[in-house]
Amino acid sequence: MASVLEAHPLDAEQPQALRGAELERVRHLAASPRGVKFYQSAAWRRVRAAVLAQAHGECLRCRERGRYARAEMVHHVFRLDKHPELALAASYMSGGKPYAQLVPLCSTCHEEAHAWRRAACAPLTPERW
């Protein structure tokens, strides 16, 4: 079973992709440090709320693992800075099939998705006191 976080190759045409002035506006907002201005925009807040509501506030990665956790974040499968045209698209097309672009995650799964979570440090010495 494929993970909800697995990225598939994008089709050339993305029906939900932003274009024109709207795309340029998102590019400008996303260019702020860590995309803060984009994540504070009304458009993002509306899309984020809809994605969370559709998943009933549940982390989809935890659900895949047979656990339950409250979703606190909405993760972009294709990063905002690399694909601003998909910034507000709930899904994207690959091979003519739709896949989730915006995935509700708990903070732990979001950190794992971005590899921010560090592995446990090995002991400095062989003793384990």
A tleap script that builds the chain and sets N, CA, C and O, in Angstrom:
source leaprc.protein.ff14SB
mol = sequence {
  NMET ALA SER VAL LEU GLU ALA HIE PRO LEU
  ASP ALA GLU GLN PRO GLN ALA LEU ARG GLY
  ALA GLU LEU GLU ARG VAL ARG HIE LEU ALA
  ALA SER PRO ARG GLY VAL LYS PHE TYR GLN
  SER ALA ALA TRP ARG ARG VAL ARG ALA ALA
  VAL LEU ALA GLN ALA HIE GLY GLU CYS LEU
  ARG CYS ARG GLU ARG GLY ARG TYR ALA ARG
  ALA GLU MET VAL HIE HIE VAL PHE ARG LEU
  ASP LYS HIE PRO GLU LEU ALA LEU ALA ALA
  SER TYR MET SER GLY GLY LYS PRO TYR ALA
  GLN LEU VAL PRO LEU CYS SER THR CYS HIE
  GLU GLU ALA HIE ALA TRP ARG ARG ALA ALA
  CYS ALA PRO LEU THR PRO GLU ARG CTRP
}
set mol.1.N position { 0.844 -1.191 0.000 }
set mol.1.CA position { 0.000 0.000 0.000 }
set mol.1.C position { 0.885 1.250 0.000 }
set mol.1.O position { 1.820 1.352 0.795 }
set mol.2.N position { 0.596 2.176 -0.872 }
set mol.2.CA position { 1.366 3.417 -0.959 }
set mol.2.C position { 0.995 4.346 0.189 }
set mol.2.O position { -0.164 4.415 0.598 }
set mol.3.N position { 1.970 5.042 0.692 }
set mol.3.CA position { 1.756 6.005 1.775 }
set mol.3.C position { 1.096 7.270 1.240 }
set mol.3.O position { 1.291 7.644 0.083 }
set mol.4.N position { 0.312 7.926 2.098 }
set mol.4.CA position { -0.303 9.194 1.697 }
set mol.4.C position { 0.753 10.254 1.421 }
set mol.4.O position { 0.466 11.255 0.764 }
set mol.5.N position { 1.968 10.049 1.914 }
set mol.5.CA position { 3.037 11.023 1.721 }
set mol.5.C position { 3.890 10.741 0.487 }
set mol.5.O position { 4.785 11.524 0.167 }
set mol.6.N position { 3.630 9.643 -0.204 }
set mol.6.CA position { 4.411 9.289 -1.383 }
set mol.6.C position { 4.071 10.209 -2.546 }
set mol.6.O position { 2.902 10.372 -2.896 }
set mol.7.N position { 5.090 10.805 -3.141 }
set mol.7.CA position { 4.893 11.697 -4.284 }
set mol.7.C position { 4.997 10.894 -5.578 }
set mol.7.O position { 5.934 10.118 -5.768 }
set mol.8.N position { 4.033 11.088 -6.452 }
set mol.8.CA position { 4.013 10.436 -7.760 }
set mol.8.C position { 4.389 11.481 -8.807 }
set mol.8.O position { 4.171 12.671 -8.579 }
set mol.9.N position { 4.948 11.072 -9.951 }
set mol.9.CA position { 5.302 12.050 -10.984 }
set mol.9.C position { 4.079 12.855 -11.429 }
set mol.9.O position { 3.004 12.299 -11.655 }
set mol.10.N position { 4.257 14.138 -11.547 }
set mol.10.CA position { 3.152 15.024 -11.937 }
set mol.10.C position { 2.822 14.900 -13.414 }
set mol.10.O position { 3.720 14.811 -14.252 }
set mol.11.N position { 1.524 14.893 -13.733 }
set mol.11.CA position { 1.093 15.001 -15.123 }
set mol.11.C position { 1.404 16.423 -15.594 }
set mol.11.O position { 1.489 17.347 -14.785 }
set mol.12.N position { 1.571 16.589 -16.895 }
set mol.12.CA position { 1.880 17.915 -17.441 }
set mol.12.C position { 0.771 18.917 -17.138 }
set mol.12.O position { 1.049 20.073 -16.817 }
set mol.13.N position { -0.470 18.485 -17.236 }
set mol.13.CA position { -1.603 19.375 -16.978 }
set mol.13.C position { -2.186 19.066 -15.603 }
set mol.13.O position { -2.548 17.926 -15.310 }
set mol.14.N position { -2.271 20.090 -14.774 }
set mol.14.CA position { -2.852 19.966 -13.446 }
set mol.14.C position { -4.086 20.858 -13.396 }
set mol.14.O position { -3.958 22.080 -13.323 }
set mol.15.N position { -5.288 20.265 -13.434 }
set mol.15.CA position { -6.503 21.080 -13.507 }
set mol.15.C position { -6.689 22.042 -12.340 }
set mol.15.O position { -7.269 23.111 -12.528 }
set mol.16.N position { -6.217 21.702 -11.141 }
set mol.16.CA position { -6.416 22.558 -9.976 }
set mol.16.C position { -5.256 23.540 -9.761 }
set mol.16.O position { -5.253 24.289 -8.784 }
set mol.17.N position { -4.292 23.537 -10.653 }
set mol.17.CA position { -3.113 24.384 -10.485 }
set mol.17.C position { -3.458 25.871 -10.631 }
set mol.17.O position { -4.285 26.260 -11.455 }
set mol.18.N position { -2.807 26.671 -9.819 }
set mol.18.CA position { -2.966 28.132 -9.917 }
set mol.18.C position { -2.281 28.633 -11.177 }
set mol.18.O position { -1.305 28.046 -11.644 }
set mol.19.N position { -2.804 29.725 -11.722 }
set mol.19.CA position { -2.228 30.307 -12.934 }
set mol.19.C position { -2.278 31.826 -12.830 }
set mol.19.O position { -3.002 32.387 -12.007 }
set mol.20.N position { -1.502 32.469 -13.672 }
set mol.20.CA position { -1.564 33.918 -13.821 }
set mol.20.C position { -1.281 34.704 -12.561 }
set mol.20.O position { -0.347 34.406 -11.817 }
set mol.21.N position { -2.113 35.727 -12.330 }
set mol.21.CA position { -1.904 36.649 -11.212 }
set mol.21.C position { -2.008 35.935 -9.866 }
set mol.21.O position { -1.285 36.270 -8.927 }
set mol.22.N position { -2.900 34.959 -9.772 }
set mol.22.CA position { -3.054 34.223 -8.511 }
set mol.22.C position { -1.781 33.433 -8.188 }
set mol.22.O position { -1.360 33.381 -7.033 }
set mol.23.N position { -1.176 32.824 -9.195 }
set mol.23.CA position { 0.079 32.092 -9.008 }
set mol.23.C position { 1.194 33.041 -8.580 }
set mol.23.O position { 1.971 32.717 -7.682 }
set mol.24.N position { 1.279 34.205 -9.214 }
set mol.24.CA position { 2.305 35.184 -8.850 }
set mol.24.C position { 2.119 35.683 -7.422 }
set mol.24.O position { 3.098 35.912 -6.711 }
set mol.25.N position { 0.867 35.852 -6.999 }
set mol.25.CA position { 0.591 36.277 -5.628 }
set mol.25.C position { 1.070 35.228 -4.632 }
set mol.25.O position { 1.682 35.566 -3.619 }
set mol.26.N position { 0.796 33.959 -4.915 }
set mol.26.CA position { 1.240 32.875 -4.029 }
set mol.26.C position { 2.761 32.788 -4.025 }
set mol.26.O position { 3.360 32.587 -2.968 }
set mol.27.N position { 3.395 32.936 -5.182 }
set mol.27.CA position { 4.872 32.927 -5.235 }
set mol.27.C position { 5.451 34.024 -4.347 }
set mol.27.O position { 6.415 33.799 -3.615 }
set mol.28.N position { 4.857 35.206 -4.417 }
set mol.28.CA position { 5.313 36.334 -3.601 }
set mol.28.C position { 5.154 36.026 -2.111 }
set mol.28.O position { 6.077 36.258 -1.331 }
set mol.29.N position { 3.991 35.508 -1.713 }
set mol.29.CA position { 3.750 35.179 -0.307 }
set mol.29.C position { 4.666 34.048 0.166 }
set mol.29.O position { 5.168 34.082 1.289 }
set mol.30.N position { 4.881 33.056 -0.687 }
set mol.30.CA position { 5.728 31.917 -0.325 }
set mol.30.C position { 7.194 32.300 -0.206 }
set mol.30.O position { 7.968 31.610 0.456 }
set mol.31.N position { 7.580 33.414 -0.853 }
set mol.31.CA position { 8.979 33.856 -0.807 }
set mol.31.C position { 9.361 34.445 0.540 }
set mol.31.O position { 10.545 34.650 0.811 }
set mol.32.N position { 8.375 34.722 1.392 }
set mol.32.CA position { 8.693 35.224 2.729 }
set mol.32.C position { 9.411 34.114 3.499 }
set mol.32.O position { 9.259 32.940 3.158 }
set mol.33.N position { 10.183 34.455 4.520 }
set mol.33.CA position { 10.904 33.418 5.270 }
set mol.33.C position { 9.953 32.317 5.750 }
set mol.33.O position { 8.970 32.584 6.440 }
set mol.34.N position { 10.271 31.069 5.366 }
set mol.34.CA position { 9.490 29.871 5.708 }
set mol.34.C position { 8.047 29.961 5.228 }
set mol.34.O position { 7.190 29.237 5.735 }
set mol.35.N position { 7.764 30.820 4.277 }
set mol.35.CA position { 6.418 30.943 3.710 }
set mol.35.C position { 5.390 31.485 4.684 }
set mol.35.O position { 4.192 31.257 4.512 }
set mol.36.N position { 5.845 32.205 5.713 }
set mol.36.CA position { 4.949 32.680 6.771 }
set mol.36.C position { 3.775 33.473 6.209 }
set mol.36.O position { 2.637 33.261 6.629 }
set mol.37.N position { 4.023 34.374 5.277 }
set mol.37.CA position { 2.936 35.189 4.733 }
set mol.37.C position { 1.896 34.327 4.022 }
set mol.37.O position { 0.699 34.596 4.115 }
set mol.38.N position { 2.347 33.296 3.314 }
set mol.38.CA position { 1.403 32.396 2.648 }
set mol.38.C position { 0.530 31.687 3.682 }
set mol.38.O position { -0.690 31.627 3.529 }
set mol.39.N position { 1.151 31.153 4.729 }
set mol.39.CA position { 0.408 30.392 5.730 }
set mol.39.C position { -0.502 31.266 6.593 }
set mol.39.O position { -1.341 30.745 7.327 }
set mol.40.N position { -0.346 32.576 6.513 }
set mol.40.CA position { -1.242 33.493 7.211 }
set mol.40.C position { -2.362 34.006 6.309 }
set mol.40.O position { -3.254 34.713 6.777 }
set mol.41.N position { -2.326 33.659 5.029 }
set mol.41.CA position { -3.323 34.177 4.087 }
set mol.41.C position { -4.692 33.541 4.308 }
set mol.41.O position { -4.799 32.407 4.773 }
set mol.42.N position { -5.726 34.286 3.968 }
set mol.42.CA position { -7.106 33.803 4.105 }
set mol.42.C position { -7.347 32.596 3.196 }
set mol.42.O position { -8.048 31.661 3.582 }
set mol.43.N position { -6.777 32.611 2.006 }
set mol.43.CA position { -6.971 31.499 1.068 }
set mol.43.C position { -6.423 30.202 1.664 }
set mol.43.O position { -7.085 29.167 1.603 }
set mol.44.N position { -5.217 30.250 2.240 }
set mol.44.CA position { -4.628 29.056 2.852 }
set mol.44.C position { -5.474 28.596 4.040 }
set mol.44.O position { -5.724 27.401 4.198 }
set mol.45.N position { -5.908 29.528 4.862 }
set mol.45.CA position { -6.700 29.148 6.048 }
set mol.45.C position { -7.999 28.440 5.647 }
set mol.45.O position { -8.420 27.493 6.311 }
set mol.46.N position { -8.633 28.901 4.559 }
set mol.46.CA position { -9.859 28.247 4.076 }
set mol.46.C position { -9.567 26.830 3.591 }
set mol.46.O position { -10.268 25.885 3.954 }
set mol.47.N position { -8.529 26.690 2.770 }
set mol.47.CA position { -8.179 25.368 2.230 }
set mol.47.C position { -7.762 24.431 3.360 }
set mol.47.O position { -8.170 23.270 3.385 }
set mol.48.N position { -6.959 24.923 4.284 }
set mol.48.CA position { -6.494 24.120 5.423 }
set mol.48.C position { -7.683 23.610 6.241 }
set mol.48.O position { -7.731 22.434 6.601 }
set mol.49.N position { -8.634 24.490 6.533 }
set mol.49.CA position { -9.809 24.100 7.309 }
set mol.49.C position { -10.625 23.028 6.570 }
set mol.49.O position { -11.121 22.089 7.193 }
set mol.50.N position { -10.763 23.164 5.257 }
set mol.50.CA position { -11.513 22.187 4.470 }
set mol.50.C position { -10.822 20.824 4.474 }
set mol.50.O position { -11.483 19.793 4.597 }
set mol.51.N position { -9.492 20.817 4.339 }
set mol.51.CA position { -8.733 19.555 4.339 }
set mol.51.C position { -8.849 18.874 5.700 }
set mol.51.O position { -9.065 17.664 5.770 }
set mol.52.N position { -8.709 19.637 6.773 }
set mol.52.CA position { -8.832 19.065 8.118 }
set mol.52.C position { -10.244 18.530 8.363 }
set mol.52.O position { -10.412 17.464 8.955 }
set mol.53.N position { -11.256 19.268 7.910 }
set mol.53.CA position { -12.639 18.828 8.099 }
set mol.53.C position { -12.925 17.541 7.323 }
set mol.53.O position { -13.609 16.647 7.821 }
set mol.54.N position { -12.400 17.455 6.108 }
set mol.54.CA position { -12.633 16.270 5.288 }
set mol.54.C position { -12.045 15.020 5.953 }
set mol.54.O position { -12.597 13.928 5.814 }
set mol.55.N position { -10.936 15.173 6.671 }
set mol.55.CA position { -10.292 14.038 7.347 }
set mol.55.C position { -10.794 13.891 8.782 }
set mol.55.O position { -10.269 13.078 9.543 }
set mol.56.N position { -11.807 14.674 9.152 }
set mol.56.CA position { -12.365 14.647 10.511 }
set mol.56.C position { -11.296 14.939 11.559 }
set mol.56.O position { -11.342 14.409 12.669 }
set mol.57.N position { -10.323 15.797 11.194 }
set mol.57.CA position { -9.281 16.209 12.126 }
set mol.57.C position { -8.299 15.124 12.487 }
set mol.57.O position { -7.611 15.232 13.502 }
set mol.58.N position { -8.215 14.077 11.681 }
set mol.58.CA position { -7.370 12.920 11.982 }
set mol.58.C position { -6.091 12.930 11.151 }
set mol.58.O position { -6.116 13.281 9.971 }
set mol.59.N position { -4.973 12.545 11.767 }
set mol.59.CA position { -3.698 12.413 11.055 }
set mol.59.C position { -3.785 11.193 10.141 }
set mol.59.O position { -3.991 10.077 10.616 }
set mol.60.N position { -3.629 11.398 8.837 }
set mol.60.CA position { -3.762 10.296 7.893 }
set mol.60.C position { -2.588 9.334 7.943 }
set mol.60.O position { -2.759 8.148 7.663 }
set mol.61.N position { -1.412 9.811 8.288 }
set mol.61.CA position { -0.236 8.927 8.401 }
set mol.61.C position { -0.399 7.998 9.607 }
set mol.61.O position { -0.092 6.809 9.519 }
set mol.62.N position { -0.877 8.530 10.722 }
set mol.62.CA position { -1.141 7.674 11.889 }
set mol.62.C position { -2.221 6.657 11.561 }
set mol.62.O position { -2.127 5.496 11.962 }
set mol.63.N position { -3.253 7.088 10.831 }
set mol.63.CA position { -4.329 6.162 10.449 }
set mol.63.C position { -3.764 5.010 9.629 }
set mol.63.O position { -4.159 3.861 9.824 }
set mol.64.N position { -2.829 5.308 8.697 }
set mol.64.CA position { -2.178 4.255 7.921 }
set mol.64.C position { -1.479 3.248 8.825 }
set mol.64.O position { -1.421 2.058 8.515 }
set mol.65.N position { -0.953 3.732 9.937 }
set mol.65.CA position { -0.198 2.886 10.869 }
set mol.65.C position { -1.092 2.234 11.922 }
set mol.65.O position { -0.594 1.580 12.839 }
set mol.66.N position { -2.404 2.408 11.797 }
set mol.66.CA position { -3.332 1.798 12.726 }
set mol.66.C position { -3.446 2.509 14.058 }
set mol.66.O position { -3.844 1.908 15.056 }
set mol.67.N position { -3.095 3.797 14.080 }
set mol.67.CA position { -3.175 4.594 15.306 }
set mol.67.C position { -4.108 5.766 15.066 }
set mol.67.O position { -4.544 6.019 13.943 }
set mol.68.N position { -4.406 6.480 16.154 }
set mol.68.CA position { -5.186 7.707 16.030 }
set mol.68.C position { -4.397 8.844 16.643 }
set mol.68.O position { -3.859 8.723 17.743 }
set mol.69.N position { -4.332 9.950 15.920 }
set mol.69.CA position { -3.757 11.193 16.455 }
set mol.69.C position { -4.503 12.343 15.797 }
set mol.69.O position { -4.952 12.243 14.655 }
set mol.70.N position { -4.624 13.423 16.528 }
set mol.70.CA position { -5.280 14.625 16.015 }
set mol.70.C position { -4.347 15.328 15.030 }
set mol.70.O position { -3.176 15.556 15.334 }
set mol.71.N position { -4.861 15.663 13.868 }
set mol.71.CA position { -4.069 16.399 12.870 }
set mol.71.C position { -3.939 17.850 13.305 }
set mol.71.O position { -4.929 18.501 13.638 }
set mol.72.N position { -2.723 18.345 13.299 }
set mol.72.CA position { -2.442 19.732 13.677 }
set mol.72.C position { -1.900 20.534 12.514 }
set mol.72.O position { -1.905 21.764 12.546 }
set mol.73.N position { -1.436 19.848 11.492 }
set mol.73.CA position { -0.801 20.484 10.342 }
set mol.73.C position { -1.443 19.951 9.064 }
set mol.73.O position { -2.073 18.893 9.056 }
set mol.74.N position { -1.268 20.710 7.989 }
set mol.74.CA position { -1.611 20.213 6.657 }
set mol.74.C position { -0.327 20.299 5.846 }
set mol.74.O position { 0.215 21.380 5.614 }
set mol.75.N position { 0.145 19.128 5.420 }
set mol.75.CA position { 1.432 18.981 4.736 }
set mol.75.C position { 1.250 19.034 3.217 }
set mol.75.O position { 0.330 18.424 2.671 }
set mol.76.N position { 2.139 19.771 2.541 }
set mol.76.CA position { 2.185 19.784 1.075 }
set mol.76.C position { 3.070 18.622 0.618 }
set mol.76.O position { 4.254 18.594 0.954 }
set mol.77.N position { 2.531 17.668 -0.135 }
set mol.77.CA position { 3.334 16.568 -0.664 }
set mol.77.C position { 4.410 17.140 -1.584 }
set mol.77.O position { 5.583 16.783 -1.473 }
set mol.78.N position { 4.003 18.035 -2.498 }
set mol.78.CA position { 4.966 18.762 -3.325 }
set mol.78.C position { 5.181 20.110 -2.655 }
set mol.78.O position { 4.242 20.893 -2.507 }
set mol.79.N position { 6.406 20.377 -2.253 }
set mol.79.CA position { 6.732 21.551 -1.443 }
set mol.79.C position { 6.254 22.857 -2.057 }
set mol.79.O position { 6.256 23.039 -3.274 }
set mol.80.N position { 5.848 23.752 -1.176 }
set mol.80.CA position { 5.345 25.064 -1.568 }
set mol.80.C position { 6.368 25.836 -2.390 }
set mol.80.O position { 6.010 26.447 -3.397 }
set mol.81.N position { 7.630 25.822 -1.983 }
set mol.81.CA position { 8.644 26.593 -2.704 }
set mol.81.C position { 8.997 25.991 -4.061 }
set mol.81.O position { 9.448 26.713 -4.950 }
set mol.82.N position { 8.804 24.696 -4.238 }
set mol.82.CA position { 9.124 24.040 -5.519 }
set mol.82.C position { 7.935 24.025 -6.487 }
set mol.82.O position { 8.122 24.077 -7.703 }
set mol.83.N position { 6.728 23.953 -5.952 }
set mol.83.CA position { 5.516 23.874 -6.780 }
set mol.83.C position { 4.431 24.798 -6.236 }
set mol.83.O position { 3.414 24.325 -5.729 }
set mol.84.N position { 4.639 26.119 -6.336 }
set mol.84.CA position { 3.626 27.050 -5.819 }
set mol.84.C position { 2.288 26.943 -6.551 }
set mol.84.O position { 1.257 27.341 -6.009 }
set mol.85.N position { 2.291 26.414 -7.762 }
set mol.85.CA position { 1.036 26.264 -8.505 }
set mol.85.C position { 0.092 25.262 -7.825 }
set mol.85.O position { -1.113 25.276 -8.075 }
set mol.86.N position { 0.639 24.394 -6.968 }
set mol.86.CA position { -0.176 23.406 -6.248 }
set mol.86.C position { -0.402 23.795 -4.789 }
set mol.86.O position { -0.866 22.977 -3.994 }
set mol.87.N position { -0.082 25.027 -4.436 }
set mol.87.CA position { -0.146 25.479 -3.042 }
set mol.87.C position { -1.530 25.347 -2.426 }
set mol.87.O position { -1.646 25.055 -1.236 }
set mol.88.N position { -2.568 25.552 -3.201 }
set mol.88.CA position { -3.935 25.508 -2.677 }
set mol.88.C position { -4.742 24.343 -3.251 }
set mol.88.O position { -5.959 24.280 -3.074 }
set mol.89.N position { -4.068 23.431 -3.934 }
set mol.89.CA position { -4.753 22.286 -4.546 }
set mol.89.C position { -4.786 21.123 -3.559 }
set mol.89.O position { -3.740 20.705 -3.062 }
set mol.90.N position { -5.958 20.605 -3.275 }
set mol.90.CA position { -6.086 19.481 -2.355 }
set mol.90.C position { -5.534 18.199 -2.964 }
set mol.90.O position { -5.136 17.282 -2.245 }
set mol.91.N position { -5.511 18.140 -4.306 }
set mol.91.CA position { -4.998 16.941 -4.969 }
set mol.91.C position { -4.216 17.333 -6.216 }
set mol.91.O position { -4.258 18.477 -6.668 }
set mol.92.N position { -3.503 16.351 -6.755 }
set mol.92.CA position { -2.768 16.536 -8.008 }
set mol.92.C position { -2.979 15.291 -8.855 }
set mol.92.O position { -3.426 14.261 -8.351 }
set mol.93.N position { -2.662 15.384 -10.129 }
set mol.93.CA position { -2.865 14.271 -11.046 }
set mol.93.C position { -1.533 13.623 -11.410 }
set mol.93.O position { -0.544 14.305 -11.678 }
set mol.94.N position { -1.531 12.288 -11.413 }
set mol.94.CA position { -0.367 11.511 -11.833 }
set mol.94.C position { -0.885 10.273 -12.546 }
set mol.94.O position { -1.635 9.481 -11.975 }
set mol.95.N position { -0.481 10.114 -13.788 }
set mol.95.CA position { -0.960 8.981 -14.571 }
set mol.95.C position { -2.462 8.995 -14.760 }
set mol.95.O position { -3.092 7.947 -14.906 }
set mol.96.N position { -3.034 10.197 -14.757 }
set mol.96.CA position { -4.471 10.344 -14.927 }
set mol.96.C position { -5.282 10.035 -13.671 }
set mol.96.O position { -6.512 10.050 -13.707 }
set mol.97.N position { -4.595 9.754 -12.556 }
set mol.97.CA position { -5.289 9.453 -11.303 }
set mol.97.C position { -5.014 10.558 -10.282 }
set mol.97.O position { -3.912 11.105 -10.248 }
set mol.98.N position { -6.009 10.894 -9.447 }
set mol.98.CA position { -5.788 11.922 -8.424 }
set mol.98.C position { -5.103 11.349 -7.175 }
set mol.98.O position { -5.372 10.224 -6.753 }
set mol.99.N position { -4.208 12.162 -6.602 }
set mol.99.CA position { -3.526 11.831 -5.348 }
set mol.99.C position { -3.609 13.047 -4.435 }
set mol.99.O position { -3.715 14.177 -4.911 }
set mol.100.N position { -3.561 12.821 -3.138 }
set mol.100.CA position { -3.643 13.918 -2.172 }
set mol.100.C position { -2.377 14.769 -2.222 }
set mol.100.O position { -1.268 14.251 -2.098 }
set mol.101.N position { -2.548 16.060 -2.403 }
set mol.101.CA position { -1.450 17.029 -2.352 }
set mol.101.C position { -1.347 17.635 -0.956 }
set mol.101.O position { -0.249 17.932 -0.486 }
set mol.102.N position { -2.477 17.816 -0.302 }
set mol.102.CA position { -2.522 18.374 1.045 }
set mol.102.C position { -2.973 17.267 1.997 }
set mol.102.O position { -4.074 16.732 1.871 }
set mol.103.N position { -2.095 16.932 2.955 }
set mol.103.CA position { -2.332 15.790 3.834 }
set mol.103.C position { -2.361 16.252 5.284 }
set mol.103.O position { -1.387 16.843 5.752 }
set mol.104.N position { -3.455 16.000 6.013 }
set mol.104.CA position { -3.505 16.354 7.424 }
set mol.104.C position { -2.598 15.431 8.239 }
set mol.104.O position { -2.685 14.208 8.131 }
set mol.105.N position { -1.727 16.028 9.056 }
set mol.105.CA position { -0.771 15.263 9.857 }
set mol.105.C position { -0.688 15.801 11.276 }
set mol.105.O position { -0.944 16.980 11.521 }
set mol.106.N position { -0.326 14.924 12.208 }
set mol.106.CA position { 0.023 15.376 13.562 }
set mol.106.C position { 1.428 15.964 13.484 }
set mol.106.O position { 2.115 15.788 12.477 }
set mol.107.N position { 1.858 16.650 14.516 }
set mol.107.CA position { 3.172 17.304 14.463 }
set mol.107.C position { 4.304 16.287 14.348 }
set mol.107.O position { 5.299 16.560 13.677 }
set mol.108.N position { 4.180 15.115 14.987 }
set mol.108.CA position { 5.227 14.091 14.900 }
set mol.108.C position { 5.382 13.594 13.468 }
set mol.108.O position { 6.500 13.518 12.958 }
set mol.109.N position { 4.272 13.253 12.815 }
set mol.109.CA position { 4.337 12.776 11.428 }
set mol.109.C position { 4.820 13.872 10.482 }
set mol.109.O position { 5.511 13.584 9.505 }
set mol.110.N position { 4.461 15.140 10.765 }
set mol.110.CA position { 4.926 16.240 9.932 }
set mol.110.C position { 6.437 16.396 10.055 }
set mol.110.O position { 7.118 16.635 9.057 }
set mol.111.N position { 6.964 16.265 11.260 }
set mol.111.CA position { 8.415 16.330 11.456 }
set mol.111.C position { 9.105 15.179 10.727 }
set mol.111.O position { 10.163 15.374 10.128 }
set mol.112.N position { 8.520 13.989 10.770 }
set mol.112.CA position { 9.084 12.845 10.050 }
set mol.112.C position { 9.053 13.077 8.541 }
set mol.112.O position { 10.004 12.740 7.835 }
set mol.113.N position { 7.959 13.650 8.052 }
set mol.113.CA position { 7.828 13.900 6.613 }
set mol.113.C position { 8.919 14.832 6.101 }
set mol.113.O position { 9.379 14.693 4.968 }
set mol.114.N position { 9.329 15.777 6.931 }
set mol.114.CA position { 10.374 16.722 6.545 }
set mol.114.C position { 11.753 16.310 7.042 }
set mol.114.O position { 12.726 17.041 6.851 }
set mol.115.N position { 11.844 15.146 7.678 }
set mol.115.CA position { 13.105 14.644 8.242 }
set mol.115.C position { 13.678 15.621 9.272 }
set mol.115.O position { 14.895 15.751 9.401 }
set mol.116.N position { 12.793 16.304 10.001 }
set mol.116.CA position { 13.249 17.209 11.050 }
set mol.116.C position { 13.509 16.438 12.342 }
set mol.116.O position { 14.267 16.885 13.202 }
set mol.117.N position { 12.874 15.281 12.465 }
set mol.117.CA position { 13.000 14.477 13.675 }
set mol.117.C position { 14.353 13.786 13.647 }
set mol.117.O position { 14.694 13.115 12.673 }
set mol.118.N position { 15.109 13.948 14.696 }
set mol.118.CA position { 16.450 13.369 14.763 }
set mol.118.C position { 16.372 11.969 15.350 }
set mol.118.O position { 15.541 11.685 16.212 }
set mol.119.N position { 17.242 11.112 14.873 }
set mol.119.CA position { 17.333 9.761 15.417 }
set mol.119.C position { 17.935 9.839 16.814 }
set mol.119.O position { 18.621 10.805 17.150 }
set mol.120.N position { 17.679 8.825 17.620 }
set mol.120.CA position { 18.249 8.780 18.963 }
set mol.120.C position { 19.769 8.760 18.861 }
set mol.120.O position { 20.328 8.053 18.021 }
set mol.121.N position { 20.427 9.518 19.695 }
set mol.121.CA position { 21.888 9.609 19.667 }
set mol.121.C position { 22.507 8.335 20.237 }
set mol.121.O position { 22.017 7.778 21.219 }
set mol.122.N position { 23.568 7.894 19.617 }
set mol.122.CA position { 24.307 6.738 20.134 }
set mol.122.C position { 25.063 7.166 21.389 }
set mol.122.O position { 25.471 8.322 21.496 }
set mol.123.N position { 25.256 6.250 22.342 }
set mol.123.CA position { 26.007 6.615 23.545 }
set mol.123.C position { 27.447 6.983 23.196 }
set mol.123.O position { 28.021 6.455 22.244 }
set mol.124.N position { 28.022 7.898 23.979 }
set mol.124.CA position { 29.397 8.327 23.740 }
set mol.124.C position { 30.388 7.234 24.071 }
set mol.124.O position { 31.444 7.145 23.444 }
set mol.125.N position { 30.065 6.398 25.048 }
set mol.125.CA position { 30.926 5.301 25.451 }
set mol.125.C position { 30.110 4.016 25.478 }
set mol.125.O position { 28.880 4.066 25.492 }
set mol.126.N position { 30.780 2.863 25.484 }
set mol.126.CA position { 30.037 1.608 25.500 }
set mol.126.C position { 29.232 1.390 26.792 }
set mol.126.O position { 28.266 0.626 26.794 }
set mol.127.N position { 29.623 2.052 27.884 }
set mol.127.CA position { 28.843 1.892 29.115 }
set mol.127.C position { 27.457 2.471 28.918 }
set mol.127.O position { 27.282 3.453 28.197 }
set mol.128.N position { 26.501 1.880 29.541 }
set mol.128.CA position { 25.120 2.372 29.418 }
set mol.128.C position { 24.573 2.589 30.807 }
set mol.128.O position { 23.691 1.857 31.255 }
set mol.129.N position { 25.084 3.578 31.485 }
set mol.129.CA position { 24.581 3.861 32.804 }
set mol.129.C position { 23.576 4.931 32.742 }
set mol.129.O position { 23.024 5.320 33.771 }
savepdb mol mol.pdb
quit
